[in-house]
Amino acid sequence: MATASLRTEWQRVATTHVDRHGERLTRSALESLVRQLRANYIPIGFEHDPRFPPLGRMIDATVVELPDG
């Protein structure tokens, strides 16, 4: 019987740079996201489509200054 293995990955999920949709998050918005995430796990799904089961969950976050701001 196969068992599922758990793993931890570090990913950049948002920055203050302009994204593909022409939108930008402020540093305070990122800090708010960190507070919310630390209060509740956030499920990670496939293409934000609720018809698919979660692939994982975010369990912690931090705001990191990037070299280019």
N, C-alpha and C positions, 0 to 999 in steps of 0.2 A: 504494500500500500504506500503510495507516494504521500509525502508530507510537504506542506507549504513552508517555505523558508521566509523568515522575516529579514528585512534589511533596512538600513537607514541611509538615506541619500540627502545631500545638501544641494539645494537648487535655488537659483535666483528666480523669484516669481514676479517681482515688480521693481521698478526703478522710478526716479523722477524724470527720466528721459521721455520724450514724446514716443508713444507706441504706434503700432501699425494703423490704429484707428484715429490717429492725430490727437490722442488724449494724453494727459500728463498727470501723475499723482504728485501731490506736495509731500514734503518730508513729514509733516504732521499727519497726513493721511496714512503714510506708511507706518508711523508710530502707532496710530490708532488701530491699524490692521494687526500689528504685533500684540497689542493689548487684548483685542478680541480673540485672536488665535490662542493666546495663553489661557483664556477663560474657557474656551470650547475647542474641541478638536474640529478640524475642517476636513470633510471627506474630499478625496481627489477622484474625479470621474473622468471618463473618456469623452473628450470634446465638449465638456459641460452638459452632456446629454443624460438626463435622469433615467432614461430607459436602460442604461447599462449599469451593472453593479459597480460599486466603488472599487478603484484600483489600490487605494491606500488612504492615508490621512496625514494632514500636517499636524505635528505635535509640538512644534516650537518655532520661534522666529526671532530674528534680530535685524536691526537696521545697520547696514555697513556702508561707510563712505567709499564710493568708487574713485579710482584715480582721476577720472574725467568729470567728477562732480556728480 
